[in-house]
Amino acid sequence: MTRPATNPDPRPGPLLEQSRLLTRRSLLRQGARGLGAFALAALTQRELLARGLTEASTGGLPHFAPRAKRVIYLFMAGGPSHIDLFDFKPSLRDIHGQELPESIRQGQRLTTMTSGQTSFPCVAPMFDFQRYGAHGTWVSELLPYTARIVDDITIVKSMTTEAINHDPAITYINTGEQQPGRPSLGAWLSYGLGSSAKNLPDYVVMISRGSGNLQALYSRLWGSGYLPAKHQGVKFRSSGDPVLYLGNPDGIDPATRRRMLDGIAAINAAKYEETRDPEIHARIAQYEMAYRMQTSVPELMQLQDEPESTFELYGPDARKPGTFAANCVLARRLAERDVRFIQLFHRGWDGHNNLPSEIRSQCADTDRASAALVLDLKQRGLLEDTLVICGGEFGRTIYSQGTLTKDNHGRDHHGRCFHTWLAGAGIKAGFEYGRTDDHCYNIVENPVHIRDFNATILHLLGMDHERLTFPYQGLDQRLTGVEEAHVVHDILA
């Protein structure tokens, strides 16, 4: 006996097929092509998109009202000598040539450059110092232009790091760890706050070179690490195309390029629905940014549009592409276009051997333009919400590397104390913070670890360094790591 069917479906065959097609899985599969257009529309609202990606893990950004909207970081790669620039004490003249006491050195780990030395004679600066500004700040004769803006800046004289060699030290201060692979400071800012510039990247890097020892700079210093790739810095070149592969190939006009990008975005959106790979979103965003940069970058780089007063302020080197001065002018132009993080690396500060002549040329390259940038931003009303930072990865030793002569000496790496100055949004003006001992070797007042320094930068941009996190390898990773870090409130206005 044949059993009657349970819940017989009276609908004909075509209706059964229609029911199958209306399942959730089928709907997503069939709608994948339309998601391409949706993705493109979302990319026109990049700030909202960036916030949406971070709010779940950070509790919404910014965490509180920011003092700064953007950062210009003048990074002096190689370790400028704080002893020869800002940390002057008249008593240094009295100890010149004397052996550095072991009670001061305290068994410090030495680099391979000086580990074989049996004598560590102290070296006083071979330059004159004078007091400047309302608070009588000591400034070297090597920095006559910076001396004129001491009432606009805070000098932190008690920066400290555990790293004593260049690559670990520069990686540490830029990424929060001495080992490679972590996101850079600029990438964290891009991830946390998104972009306020519609036609330029969130994070731009430019490099200039001096005449001293040139330490290598690797792209991981402005990389995104484990953050989505769209947050990495974009390096601008000083010759040829400012950004590689930005132009259209021969025979491809803008309209054709636009149609190609629309098609690629649709394919990428369909692939994202299949794999949920977040790097696909980054790929779509970078294609769109490159398209917009085809117009915005050439206009940005046209310094001939600047009035003569600009070159009078920044100096004649500002007319030469690739110089530190020219990059400072570009930094101001990027700030005017609301780029979030602008980082200028200037190489050549590694003063191991002929330090007196090398540091003189390095200061000649950077002093005038650094001060001009602060003054330029100030007169345009941009300094109020732009944070300017100037410093390197560590300082130099009071003792001489190699043989000390009357006119020449070198200084080794020194991470125990070094200097950085800041100006602009939320920073006290005409202020000095921290103090070293009479040998400029150890910090005796208000140490500022580089973790504290980075936490303070995030704070000025409205972010709590403990809440700005990204899930990776089972941990909520952050720029300042898991060790203790504090915002340096004493330098804030």
C-alpha positions in Angstrom: 0.0 0.0 0.0 1.4 3.4 -1.0 1.5 6.0 1.8 0.2 9.4 0.9 2.9 12.1 0.8 3.3 14.2 3.9 2.7 17.9 3.4 2.3 17.6 -0.4 3.4 20.8 -2.3 0.7 21.7 -4.8 3.0 24.2 -6.5 4.2 23.4 -10.0 7.9 22.8 -10.9 8.8 26.4 -11.8 7.6 27.6 -8.4 9.8 25.1 -6.7 12.8 26.4 -8.5 11.9 30.0 -7.6 11.7 29.0 -3.9 15.1 27.5 -4.1 16.6 30.6 -5.6 15.2 32.8 -2.8 17.3 31.2 -0.1 19.7 33.5 1.7 22.8 31.8 0.2 21.4 32.1 -3.3 20.5 35.7 -2.8 24.0 36.6 -1.8 25.5 34.7 -4.6 23.3 36.3 -7.2 23.7 39.8 -5.8 27.5 39.7 -5.8 27.8 41.8 -8.9 25.7 44.6 -7.5 28.0 44.7 -4.5 30.7 46.1 -6.7 28.8 49.3 -7.2 28.0 49.4 -3.5 31.7 49.1 -2.6 32.5 52.0 -4.9 29.8 54.1 -3.4 31.1 53.3 0.1 34.6 54.4 -0.9 33.4 57.9 -1.6 32.7 58.1 2.2 36.2 56.9 3.3 36.0 58.6 6.7 32.8 56.8 7.6 34.1 53.5 6.2 37.3 53.8 8.3 35.3 54.5 11.5 33.0 51.6 10.8 36.0 49.2 10.6 37.4 50.3 14.0 34.5 51.1 16.3 33.8 47.5 17.2 37.3 47.0 18.7 38.0 50.6 20.0 34.7 51.7 21.3 34.4 54.5 18.8 37.0 57.1 17.7 38.2 59.6 18.6 37.8 58.6 22.2 37.8 62.2 23.3 38.1 65.7 21.7 41.4 65.8 19.9 43.8 68.7 20.1 45.6 67.8 16.8 44.1 66.9 13.4 47.4 66.0 11.8 51.1 65.3 12.5 54.2 66.3 10.7 57.1 64.2 12.0 60.6 65.4 11.1 62.7 62.3 11.8 66.4 62.8 12.0 67.7 59.3 11.2 71.0 58.4 12.7 70.9 59.8 16.2 71.6 63.6 16.5 74.0 64.5 19.3 71.9 66.1 22.0 75.1 67.2 23.7 76.1 69.4 20.7 72.6 70.8 20.1 70.5 71.5 23.2 71.9 69.8 26.3 74.6 72.3 27.3 75.9 72.6 30.8 78.8 75.0 31.4 80.5 72.4 33.6 81.1 70.3 30.5 84.1 72.5 29.7 85.7 71.5 33.1 85.5 67.7 32.4 86.7 67.8 28.8 89.4 65.1 28.3 88.7 63.4 31.7 87.8 59.8 31.9 84.0 59.1 32.2 83.5 57.8 35.8 82.3 54.2 36.0 79.7 55.5 38.5 78.2 57.5 35.6 78.5 54.8 33.0 77.1 52.1 35.4 78.1 49.2 33.2 76.1 50.4 30.1 76.0 47.9 27.2 78.4 49.2 24.6 78.1 49.0 20.8 80.7 47.1 18.8 82.2 50.4 17.8 83.4 51.2 21.3 83.3 47.9 23.1 87.1 47.5 22.5 88.0 50.8 23.9 90.0 50.9 27.2 89.6 54.7 27.6 86.4 56.8 27.5 87.5 60.5 27.6 84.7 63.0 28.0 84.2 65.5 25.1 82.7 68.9 25.7 80.9 70.5 22.7 83.2 72.2 20.2 80.5 74.8 19.5 79.3 77.9 21.3 76.0 78.0 23.1 73.8 80.9 24.0 70.5 81.4 25.9 67.4 82.3 23.8 63.8 83.1 24.4 61.8 84.1 27.4 63.1 81.2 29.5 66.8 81.3 28.5 67.0 78.0 26.6 70.5 76.9 25.7 70.8 76.4 22.0 73.9 75.6 19.9 75.4 78.0 17.3 74.6 75.2 14.8 70.8 76.0 15.1 70.4 79.8 14.7 67.0 79.4 13.1 65.7 77.0 15.7 66.9 79.4 18.4 64.4 82.0 17.1 61.4 79.7 17.7 62.3 78.4 21.1 59.3 80.3 22.5 57.1 78.2 20.2 58.3 74.7 21.1 58.7 72.3 23.9 62.1 70.5 24.1 61.9 67.1 25.8 65.4 66.6 27.2 64.7 63.2 28.8 63.7 60.8 26.0 65.0 57.2 26.6 65.1 53.9 24.8 66.6 50.5 25.5 67.8 50.1 21.9 71.5 51.0 21.1 71.8 50.1 17.4 70.2 52.0 14.6 67.8 49.5 13.1 66.3 48.2 16.3 66.1 51.8 17.7 64.4 53.4 14.6 62.1 50.4 14.4 61.2 50.7 18.1 60.3 54.4 18.1 58.4 54.1 14.8 56.5 50.9 15.5 56.6 50.2 19.3 58.8 47.1 19.1 62.5 46.5 18.2 61.6 43.5 16.0 60.2 44.1 12.5 56.7 43.3 11.6 54.5 45.7 13.6 52.5 48.6 12.2 54.1 52.0 12.1 52.8 55.0 14.1 51.3 56.5 10.9 49.5 53.3 10.1 48.0 53.2 13.6 46.7 56.8 13.1 45.2 55.9 9.7 43.6 52.8 11.2 42.2 54.6 14.1 41.0 57.9 12.5 40.8 57.2 8.8 41.5 60.0 6.3 40.3 63.5 6.1 42.0 64.0 2.7 39.8 62.9 -0.2 42.4 62.7 -2.9 45.6 61.9 -1.1 46.8 59.1 1.1 46.3 59.1 4.9 50.1 58.7 5.4 52.8 60.2 3.2 56.6 59.6 3.6 59.5 61.6 2.0 63.2 61.0 2.4 66.1 63.4 2.1 69.8 62.7 2.6 72.7 64.6 4.2 76.4 64.2 3.8 77.1 62.1 6.9 76.9 58.3 7.5 73.7 57.1 5.8 71.9 54.4 7.7 69.5 52.2 5.7 65.8 53.0 5.9 63.4 50.2 5.1 59.8 50.5 3.9 58.6 48.5 7.0 59.2 51.7 9.0 56.1 53.1 7.4 54.4 49.8 6.8 51.1 48.5 8.0 52.3 45.3 9.7 49.3 43.2 10.6 46.9 46.1 10.0 45.1 46.2 6.6 47.5 47.1 3.9 45.6 50.4 3.0 47.0 51.9 6.2 50.7 51.8 5.1 52.5 55.0 4.2 52.9 56.1 0.6 56.5 57.1 -0.2 56.8 60.2 -2.5 59.9 60.3 -4.7 61.9 63.4 -5.5 62.5 62.6 -9.2 60.5 61.0 -12.0 57.0 60.1 -11.1 56.4 61.1 -7.4 54.5 57.8 -6.9 55.4 54.7 -9.0 52.9 53.3 -11.4 50.5 56.1 -10.9 50.1 57.1 -14.5 48.0 55.4 -17.1 49.7 53.2 -19.7 50.0 54.5 -23.2 46.7 54.3 -25.0 44.6 54.4 -21.8 42.6 57.5 -21.3 40.9 58.5 -18.0 37.4 57.3 -19.1 38.8 53.9 -20.0 40.7 53.7 -16.7 37.4 54.5 -14.9 35.6 51.7 -16.7 38.4 49.3 -15.9 38.4 50.2 -12.2 34.6 49.7 -12.0 34.9 46.3 -13.5 37.8 45.3 -11.2 35.9 46.6 -8.2 32.9 44.4 -9.1 35.1 41.3 -9.4 36.9 42.1 -6.2 33.6 42.5 -4.3 32.4 39.2 -5.6 35.6 37.6 -4.4 35.2 39.2 -1.0 31.8 37.6 -0.6 33.4 34.3 -1.3 36.5 34.6 0.9 35.9 37.5 3.4 39.5 38.5 3.0 39.9 42.1 4.4 42.8 42.7 2.1 40.4 42.8 -0.8 38.8 45.9 0.6 42.3 47.4 0.9 42.9 46.5 -2.8 39.7 48.3 -3.9 40.5 51.3 -1.8 44.1 51.6 -3.2 42.9 51.4 -6.8 40.4 54.2 -6.1 43.0 56.3 -4.3 45.5 55.9 -7.1 42.9 57.1 -9.6 42.3 60.2 -7.6 46.0 60.8 -7.0 46.6 61.0 -10.8 45.2 64.5 -10.5 46.0 65.5 -6.9 49.7 64.6 -6.8 51.0 66.5 -9.8 49.2 69.6 -8.5 50.7 69.1 -5.1 54.2 68.8 -6.3 54.2 72.1 -8.3 56.3 74.3 -6.0 56.6 76.9 -8.7 53.1 77.9 -7.6 54.6 79.1 -4.3 55.2 82.8 -3.8 58.7 84.1 -3.5 58.2 84.7 0.2 58.1 80.9 0.7 61.6 80.4 -0.6 62.8 83.4 1.4 61.5 81.7 4.5 62.6 78.1 3.8 65.9 79.0 2.1 67.3 78.4 -1.4 67.4 74.6 -1.0 63.6 74.7 -1.0 63.8 75.1 -4.8 65.7 71.8 -5.2 63.5 68.7 -5.3 64.4 66.0 -2.8 66.1 68.3 -0.3 64.9 68.5 3.3 63.8 72.1 2.7 61.7 71.2 -0.4 60.1 68.3 1.5 59.2 70.7 4.4 57.4 72.9 1.9 55.6 69.9 0.5 54.7 68.9 4.1 53.0 72.2 4.7 51.1 71.8 1.4 50.0 68.3 2.4 48.9 69.7 5.8 46.8 72.2 4.0 45.1 69.3 2.1 44.4 67.6 5.4 46.7 64.6 5.1 46.7 62.9 8.5 50.4 61.9 9.0 53.4 63.3 7.1 56.8 61.9 7.9 60.1 63.4 6.6 63.1 61.2 7.2 66.5 63.0 6.9 69.5 60.6 6.8 73.1 61.3 7.8 73.1 62.0 11.6 75.3 59.0 12.5 78.3 61.0 13.9 80.8 58.3 14.7 84.0 59.8 13.3 84.2 63.4 12.0 81.3 64.6 14.1 82.1 68.3 14.3 82.1 68.8 10.5 79.3 66.3 9.8 76.9 67.7 12.4 77.5 71.2 11.1 76.4 70.2 7.6 73.4 68.2 8.9 72.2 71.3 10.8 72.8 73.5 7.7 70.5 71.1 5.8 67.7 71.1 8.4 67.7 74.0 10.8 66.3 76.8 8.6 63.6 74.6 7.0 62.5 73.1 10.3 62.0 76.5 11.9 60.4 77.9 8.8 57.8 75.1 8.8 56.7 76.0 12.3 56.5 79.7 11.4 54.8 79.0 8.1 52.1 76.8 9.8 51.7 79.5 12.5 51.1 82.3 10.1 48.6 80.3 8.2 46.6 79.3 11.3 47.5 75.6 10.8 49.8 75.2 13.8 46.8 75.3 16.2 45.7 71.8 15.0 49.0 70.5 13.5 51.5 68.6 15.8 55.1 69.1 14.6 57.7 66.7 16.0 61.5 66.8 15.4 63.9 64.1 16.7 65.8 60.9 16.1 66.0 57.3 17.4 68.6 58.0 20.2 71.4 60.4 21.2 75.2 60.3 21.4 77.7 59.6 24.2 79.6 62.2 26.1 82.7 60.1 25.7 84.7 60.1 22.5 84.6 57.2 20.1 88.2 56.6 18.9 91.1 59.1 19.5 90.2 62.5 20.9 92.1 65.3 19.1 92.0 69.1 19.5 89.7 69.6 16.5 88.0 66.3 16.0 86.2 63.4 17.7 83.3 61.0 17.3 80.4 60.0 19.6 78.8 56.6 19.9 75.1 55.7 20.1 73.4 56.6 23.4 69.9 55.5 24.2 69.8 56.4 27.8 68.9 60.0 27.1 68.2 62.1 24.0 66.2 65.1 22.9 63.1 65.7 20.8 61.2 69.0 20.3 57.5 69.4 19.6 55.3 72.4 18.6 51.7 73.1 17.8 48.5 71.5 18.7 48.1 71.0 22.4 51.9 71.5 23.2 53.2 74.1 25.6 55.2 76.9 24.0 58.6 77.9 25.3 59.0 74.9 27.6 61.8 72.5 28.5 61.0 69.1 30.1 63.3 66.6 31.8 67.0 66.9 32.8 70.2 64.9 32.5 73.1 64.7 34.9 76.2 66.8 34.6 77.7 64.4 32.0 74.6 64.4 29.8 74.6 60.7 30.3 71.8 59.7 32.6 68.3 61.2 33.2 67.8 62.7 36.7 64.4 64.2 36.2 61.2 63.2 34.3 62.2 60.3 32.0 60.1 59.9 28.9 60.2 56.5 27.4 59.4 56.2 23.7 56.2 54.3 24.7 55.2 57.3 26.8 56.0 59.6 23.8 53.9 57.6 21.4 51.0 57.4 23.9 51.2 61.2 24.1 51.0 61.6 20.4 47.9 59.4 20.3 46.4 61.4 23.1 46.8 64.7 21.3 44.9 63.1 18.4 42.0 62.1 20.7 43.0 58.4 21.2 43.5 56.4 24.4 46.6 54.2 23.6 45.2 51.4 25.7 41.9 51.4 23.7 43.4 51.7 20.2 43.8 48.0 19.6 43.8 45.4 16.8 43.2 41.7 17.3 46.2 39.6 16.1 47.6 36.3 17.2 45.1 36.0 20.0 45.9 39.4 21.6 44.5 42.9 21.3 47.7 44.5 20.0 48.5 48.1 20.5 51.2 50.6 19.5 52.5 51.0 23.0 52.6 47.2 23.7 51.7 45.5 26.9 54.2 47.3 29.1 53.3 50.4 31.1 53.1 53.6 29.2 51.9 57.1 30.3 50.7 60.2 28.6 53.2 63.0 29.4 50.6 65.6 30.6 53.2 68.0 31.8 54.1 69.1 28.3 50.5 69.6 27.2 49.1 73.1 27.2 
